[in-house]
Amino acid sequence: MVGQSSSNFYSDNPDLAWYLERGIDWAPLVELTEFLHKAPDAFTDAGEAKDAYRDVLSLIGELAGEVLAPRAAEIDRLGVRLEGGEGTVSAPFAEVFEQLGALELHGLCLPRELGGQNCPLTVFFLASELLARADLSAMTHFSFHGPMAMAMLAYSWAEGSTDFDPATGSITKTRFAAAIDEIRRGAAWGAMDITEPDAGSDMAALRTTGTLGADGVWRLNGQKIFITSGHGKYHFVIARTEQPGDPDDPFAGLGGLSMFLARAYEDGPEGRKRYVTIDRLEEKLGHHGSPTASLMFEDTPAELVGQRGEGFKLMLTLMNGARVGVGFEGVGVCEAALRLARAYAAERRSMGKTIDRHEMIADYLDEMEADLLGLRALGVQCAVEVELAQKGGIVLNTGLVTDPEERQRRERDMKRHGARARRLTPLFKYLASEQAVHMARMAIQIHGGVGYTKEYGAEKLLRDALVLPIYEGTSQIQSLMVMKDTLTGVMKDPRRFATRVAQARWRATTARDPLERRVARLQGLARSAEQHLLTRTVADKGRQVVGEPLSEWGRHLKGKWDPKRDFAYAMLHAERLTRLLADEAVAELLLAQVRQDPARRSILERYLERAEPRARHLYERITTTGQRLLETLGHEGESERKVG
């Protein structure tokens, strides 16, 4: 494939390497990962750990460049098959996973006492970009190995079925140890079974049931569809265990869902016995190397994970990490698309010069690179915040922290990182998914006619990328999460919001660094968009909010809310708000990088050059459009009042 000729996808990427060498503060990650440096064979300091992480990423980068990338076209062409009721992958796909297993990469993040390498999750996410750049479907399947084992450990820890010895800093027993080891060895993998016919984003509509028999065994009945790597052995399944008649019952809706771990099959002396039937493997537009299955559960024995009614909460733990992983898959696709387009444009001559010297093509390539650099900044910070929050909570449950003051400090840190992770995760998943599609599309356009053929590989990137805004929570779901959290945050603490508005206005005029002033203006635009959406939202709750100070809004925002009616205007513009807030977050992170390393200044300048007009356009759309459409949808009450 043109543009993918490098033999090492890590060493040829100086921006990615910058994060390992300078951009990431490894000290807190290493401390938590090594259980306050008490884990077996723990690294003594962050520098020693960083050297090891560099070696790991270089190894994976070499595998991505030399093993996976050369096989990507054949993996795409051969696809998967359903034979004898089993999902079968192609020979080149299997060869890649044999090498991943031989290098023990499925245990990348598992603790050493469980046979793993005890790397931070952030290292796994960086590796995800490398593998996704080579082939997205292989990276997706890889993510249903080690991360599934880590999920088993996390769930066991949360429910109290993992024993930890503070004296040795090691795990002595964990509930799913056998399954974890099987996955670590590459002998099995997992799947996350949520989606059903007529129940995708609306989890409250799930109908698969879990029933506890008189023999004490839970059994699952129902159908799951679009299950990535669904031909695997271990399945985390969300099923309904409670059927209350009262809609106000705590077990109604999402509260009636529980999580189970089911084995799809067991291999014995007489062959394989299946407990879950693979009805079909989907024939997909792209993502051909990764099997996507429709599954039937018929009295399938399963183990309850956690407590009854905790399914939705436990699913979110798994899903949040998966969304960060999908984001890095998107970064990998963007990197591949940019390199493919840039390499072709540097070779293709037209009108007396290579097309990368033509103004429009040069502009396309420049914008792709600027957006990619910003996207990676968002992803890395998101990964770090997610990991610090998760592992901070785990360490607090180990008995390692006994001093009351230190425990309070660590609890505050965990909550702070958790809040940041909640803010950044949907922004990153949204932006990475949408940018992957856009950049793959631009790669085809820059190739022209040959981009529409299979020869150059650009069309494969687009076919693969199109799944990213759909799975692990659609882009629209991410946008609604951002909108809900943003407006709820303002309503809960309007004084803090007013302070943020004032701070942005002050820095926009008084900051000494012109780049800081530009970032502050972008922040001010984001706050204005939020204020407009909230003003329109509360208009139907009481016109008295109009004209009053922000600090007085709180007393007007109490009472019952109907999300479908009261948030109609905000829902209409949720995606535009998300894009604006994503640009704001990227600009803030790049500004922080400039303060750490002045050599990053040009990256922020280039990003702002694109983000500022984009933000103004988004703000204009948010504040001037939507009334007509809402009226056609029957929301005349909300939209006929003009506010401000």
N, C-alpha and C positions, 0 to 999 in steps of 0.2 A: 504494500500500500504506500503510495506517495506520501511523504511527510512523516512516516513512522519508521524510518530507517535506523534510528538510534538503537544501540544494543543495550542501553541502560536508561530506563525512563525516569530514574531518580537523578543520576549524575548529570543528565542533560537539561535539568530544570532548575536554574539558579534561584528562581523565586520560591519554589517549594523548599529548596535547601536552606534558604534564608530563615524560614520559620524554625527549622530544627536548630540551626546554629545561633540565631539571635532573637527571633520573633516570639518564641514560646519560653515562658518562665518555667523551666522544668522542675525547679526545686519543690514546689508544693505538690505537683503531680507525682514526683518520685517518692516524696515522703508518705503520701497516702497509699500509693500502689505498693510500697514496701512495708506497709503497716508500721509507720513511724520508724523505719529502718530496723525493725526487729524481725522481718520475714527471713526465712532460711536463705542464706547466700545473698542477702540484700546488698544493693549498691550502697556504698558509704557516702556518696555525694552525687549531685546532679551531673557534674562533669563526667564522671565514670559512666553513669547511666546513659548520658547523651552519646557517648562513643559507641555503646552497644546498640542504641536505637539507630544510629547512622548506619551501622553495619547491616542491621535488619532491613532498613529501607533500601539500601544499595542492593542487597540480595533480592528483594522483591522486585526492585526496578529492573534488575538484570533478567529475572524470570519473565517479567511483563514484556520486555523488549525482545528477548531472544527466543522465548518459548511460546508465549501466548499470542503476541501480535502476528507472527508469521502464520499462525494457524487460524486467525480470526475469520478470514474469508471462507475457509473450508468448514469451520464450525457453523457459520451462518448458512452455508449452502446445504449441509447435511441435516441440520436440525435435530429433532428428537423423534422417537417412535414409541408406540404402545404395542408391545409384543407379549402375548401370553398374560395379559393383565398387569404387566410391569412397564414402567417408564424406562426407556433406554436412551442413553446419550450417544453421541458420535464418538468414534475412535480418537480423533484429535482432542476432543473435549475431555475424554477420560485420561488421555496422556497428560494433559495439563494438571489435572487433579491428582494424578499419581505423583507428579513432581512436587506439588504443593504439600501432599502428605509426607513424602520422603523428607522434605525440609522441615517437617514438624510445624508448619505455619498455621495449622488449625488450632494449635494451642498457644498462639501468639500472646494472648492476654490472660490465659489461665494461670493461677498461682503455681509456683514451682512444685509444691508438694502434690499437686494434681497432674504433674507431668508437663506443665506449660512453661512459657518463657517469662511470664509475669511482666509483659510490656504494658504501658498505659493504653487505654482505649484510644487516646489521641494518635498513637502510632498506628493503630489499626486503621483509623480513618484516613490518615495520610497515605497508607498503603492502598486504601480503597481507590483513591484517585489514580494511582499508578496502574492498577489492574483494569479499572474501567476505561482508561485511555486506550488500553490494548483491545479489550472486548468487554462490553457492558454485561452481556449475558453470563460470562464466566465470573465476573465480579459479583453479580447478584447471587449466583449459586454459592460462591465462596462465603458470602455473608450469612448463609444458613448452616454454616458449620460452627466455627468458633463462637460467634455471637449467640447461637442457640445454647451452647454449653455454658456460656457466661450467664445467660438468662436463667438456666436451671440453678446455677449457683446462687444467683441473686434472689430468686424466689425462695429457695431453701433457707437462705439467710433471713429473709424477711419473715418467714413463718416459724423460725426458731428450730429448724431441723438440721442446721449446720453447727457443729461444735468448733470453737476456736480456743486455742491455748495462748493467753497473753504472754506467758513466760517465754515461749518459743516463737511467738509471732506467726503461728501456723495453724492451718485448718486440720483438725484431727478426724473429722467425720462430716460427711454431707449426704443428704438424702439421695441425690441422683448420681452418685459417684460412678456407678457402672456405665450409665448412659453418657456421662461427661467423658469418660475415658474412651468409649467407643467412638465418639465424635472426634476427640482429639487425635485418635489414630487414623482418622479418615475412613473408618469402616462404616460410618453412618452419618446422617445429617438430619436436620430438623425442618419444620415448616410452621408457619403461623396461620391458623385456620380461622378466619373471621367471616369473610364475605359469603353471602348466600344469595340465591335467586330472590330478587326484590328486596334485598337488604344489604346495601353496600355501605354508603356513608351513614345511613340511619341504622345504627346498631340496636336501637330499641325494637326494631322489627325482626330481629333474629328469631328463628323458630327451631333450630336444632336443640334438642333437649338432653339433659343429663338427669338420669333417674337412679336413685339409690335402691338397690335390691335388698331383699331379705337376707341375702348372704353377705351383705356389707360391701358389695362391689358396685361401683358406679358404671352405668352403661349409657352410651351416647347413641342417639338416633337423629338422622337428618342428613342434609346435603350441604357441602361447601363447594364454592366455585372460585375460579381464578386463583388457585393456591400455588404460589411460586415454590418451586422445588418440592411439589406435593407428592413426588414419588419417593420421598424420604421415609425414614423409619419413625422418627419422633415428631409428634404433632402437638403443639399447644393449641387447644381448641376452646373457643368461647361458646358456651351452651347455656340455655335457660334451665335453671333448676327450680325456680319459684314461679308460681302462677297465682298471685293474689288477685282477688276480684276488685279490690279497692284501688283506684288509680293513685291515691295518696299514700298507699302502703309503701314503706321504705324498700320493699322488695319488688315494687312495680317497675316497669320499664327497664332502664339500665341497671337498676338495683337488683333485678332478678337474674342477672347473668353471673356465671361462675367460670373459672378457668380450670381446664383439665390437661393432663399430659397423657396422650394415648400413643400406644405403639401400633403402627400400621401393620406390622407383621412380626413374626418370629421365625428364625431359621433353625431347623432341627435336623436330626438324622434322616428323617423321611422327606425333607424338603421344606419349603416355605409355607407357613400358614398365615393367611391374610385375615386381618380384622377390619381393615378399611379397604374398600374397593375403589380402584381408579376407573371411573366411568369413561373418561376421555382425557386426552391432552389437547389443549387448544392450538389451533393453527393461527399463529399471530402474524401481524404485520412485520414485526422485527423481534429482537430478543430471542433469536431462534435456538441458541444453544441451551437455554434455560427452560426446563419443562414447566408448564403451567397446567395444573390438573384440576379436574372436577372430581370430587370425592364423595363417596356414599358411606355413611356410618349406620350400621344395623346391629344394634346391641353390642357395640364395640366397647370392650372393657377399658376403663380409664381411671387415672388417679386424680383426685381433687387436689388442686394447687391452692394453697392459702385457705381462706374460709369461704363458705357459701355467700354469694352476693358480692364478692370482691373481683369478679371477672373484669369489669370495665376498668377498675383502678389498676389491676395487674397488667391488663393489656396496654394501658398508657405507658407503663414503664418500658415495656418491650417496644412499643410503637415509637416512642420519642427517640430512642437510640436508632431505630430503623430509619427514621426520617432524617437524622443527621447523616447516616450512611448513604441514603439516596441522594442527599445534597452533594456529597463527595463524588458519587457516581456522576452526577451532573457536571462537576468541575472537571472530571476526567474526560468526559465527552467534549466539553468546551475546549480543553487543551488539545485534544485530537483534531477537532474541527479547525481550530486556528492554525495548527501546524500543517494540516493537509492543504488548507486554502493558501497559506503563505508560501509553501513549497511550490505549489502549482503556479501561483501568480509570479513567482520569481523566475520561472522557466518559460512560461507562455509569452510569446512575443506577438504584439499587435500594433500596427501603425508605427512601426519603427522603434518600439521599446517594449520591455516586459510589462505585463499589465499591472504589476505592483507599483509601477511608476505613473500609472494613470490615476487622476485625482480621485475619482469615485471609489475605485478599488482600494487605493491607499487609505481612504477614509474608512471604508468598511473594516479593513484589517486593523487600523489603529483603534477603532471603537471596540472591536472584538477583544483586543489585547487589554485595553484599559478596563473593560468590564470584567474580564477574566481575573485580572490582578485584584480588583476589588472584591470579587466573589470569593476568591480564595481567602482573603483576609477575614471575611465574614464567617466562612466555614471553620477556619482554624479557631477563632475565638469562641464560636458556638461549641465546638468539640471540647475545648478546654473547660468552659463553664459547665457543660453537662457532666463531664467527668469529675470535676471538683465537687459538684453538688452530690452526685451519687456516692462517690467514695468517701466524702466527708461524713455522710450518714452511716455508711458501713463501719468506718473506724469508730464512730461513737458507740456502736453496738458491740464492740469487741472486748470491752473491759480494759483497753489500753489507756484510756483517758480517765484518770481518777481525780485529778485536781478540779474542784468545782469552778474556779475561775477560768481555767483552760477549757473546760467543757463548755462553759457559756460562750467563750470566744469562738470555739469551733462550731457551735450551734448557730451563732450569728453569721459566721462565714458560710456555712452550708446554706442557710436561707438566702443570703445575698447572691451566692452563685446560682442557686435554684431559680431565683427571680430573673436573673440575667439569662439563664438557659431558656426559661419559658418565653422570654421576649425574643431571643435570637433564633430559636429552632424553627418556628413557622416561617419567619422571614427568610432564613437560609434555604429551607426546603422549597419554598415558593420560588425564590429568585434563581436558585441553581437549576431547578427543573425547567423553568421558562427560558432561561438563557441557553441551556443545552439545546432545546428545540430551535431557538432563534439562530444560534451560531452554526448548528448543523445545516439549517436552511441556507444561511449565508455561504457556507462552504460549497454547497451545490451551485448557488448562483455565481460565485466567483469562478467555478470550473466551467460554467456555461453548459453547452450541450453534453460534454463528456461527464458532467456531474450527474446527469440523468441516467447514465449507464452504470453497470455494476463494475466496470473495469477499474475505476479509481477509488472506489470505496466511500465516496461522499454520501451516496444514497443510503448506504448501510447505517451510517452515523445518524441520519435523520430517522430512519425506521426504528432504530434502537431508542433514540432519545424520546420519541413520542410517548413512551410508557411512563416517563419520569413524572410528568404533571398529573398522572392518574393514580399510580399505586402508592401505598403507604400514606394515604390521605391526599385527595386531589388538591390542586392549586386553589380551588374555590373553598375547600374546607380550611386550608391554611389561612386564607384571607379572612374568613369568618372568625377564626380563632383570634387573629390579630385585631380585628375590629372589636370583637367582644372584650378582649383583655384591655385594649386601649381605652375604650369609652368607659368601661367599668372602673378602670383605675382613676380616671378623671372624676367620675361621680363619687368614688369613695374618698378621694382626697383632693378637692378642688383647690385648696390653698397651695398644695405642692405643685399642682399644674400651673397656677398663677405665678409661682416663683420661677418655674422653668421658662415660662413665657418671658418674664422680665429679664432673666439671665441671658436668654438668647438675644433679646433686643440690645442689652448692654454690650455683650461681646461683639455683636455685629457692627458696632460703631467705635468701640474703645480698644479692642484687642490689638496688640502691637503687630502681630503676625498677620499679614493680609489673608493668608490661607485660613487662619482661625476665624477671621471675620466672615469669610465666604462660607465656612462650615456653619457658623452661627446663623447666617441668613437662611441656610437650608433648614436648620433646626426651627427657626422662626416660621418658615413656610409650613413645616410639618405640624407645628402647634396650631397654626391658623386653620389648617385643614381639619384637625381634630376638633377644634372649637366650633367650626362651622357645622360639622356632622353632629356634634352633641347638641348644639343650639337647635338644629332642625329636629333632632330626635326628641328633645324635651318640649318642643313647641306644643305638641298635643297633650302634654302633661300640665301645661300651665304657661300662658303667655307672660306671666310675671317675671320669668327669668330674663327676658329680653331687656337689655339696658342696665341690668344690675351687675355689680362687680363679680368677677369669677369666684371670689372668696365666699360669696353669699349663695352660690348655686346649690350647695349641699342640702339646704332645707327644702328646696323645690324638687329634689330628686328622689324623695322617699315615696313609698307606696308600691302597689303591685304594677308589674310591667307585663305587657303581652309582646313577646319577642317578635312574633310574626307581623304584628301591626305597628308597634311603637318603633321598631328598628328597621322598618322598610327602607327608608332613605339611606341609612348607614349601610345596610346590606347591599343595596344597589351599587354603592361606591367602595365596597370593602376591598376589592382587588386593586383599585387605584390607590387607596390609602396604603395598602400593603407595599406596593411598589415604591411609593414615596418614602415610607418609613424604612424600607430596605436601603434605599439610597442614603438616607440620613445615617443609618447604622454603619454602613460602609465608610462614609466620609468621616465619622467619628473615630472609627478604628484606624483608618489610614492617618488621621491627624495624630493619634497617639503613637503610631509607628514613626512618624516624622520626628517627634520629640525624643524618641529613643535612638533613631538612626536618621540623621539629616539626608543621607543618600536616598531615602525613600520619598523625598519631597516631590520629585517629578511624577511619581505614581499618583499622589493625591491631586496634583495639578491636572493631570490628564483625566482623572476620574471626575473631578468637579466640572471640567469643561463639558463633559457629557451629561452629568447629573443635574446641573443647575437648570438648563432649559427644559430638561425632562420633568423636573419637579414643578416648574412653573406651569407647564402644560397639564400635568396631573392635577394641580391645585385648581386650575381654571375649569377642568372637567368636573371636579368635585363640587365646585361652588356655583356652576352655571347650568348644569344639566341634570336631568332626572325627573323633573316635575311632570312632564308630559307622559313619560312611560309609567310612572306610578299611578297616574290618573287612569290609564288604560287597564291597569291591573286591579283597579278598585280601591285604591288608597287615596281617594279624593280628600278625605279628612286631613291626612297628614300633609299632602302636597299643595293644597290650595292656599294655605297660609304662607305668605312670604315673610321671611324673618330677616331682619337686619338690612 
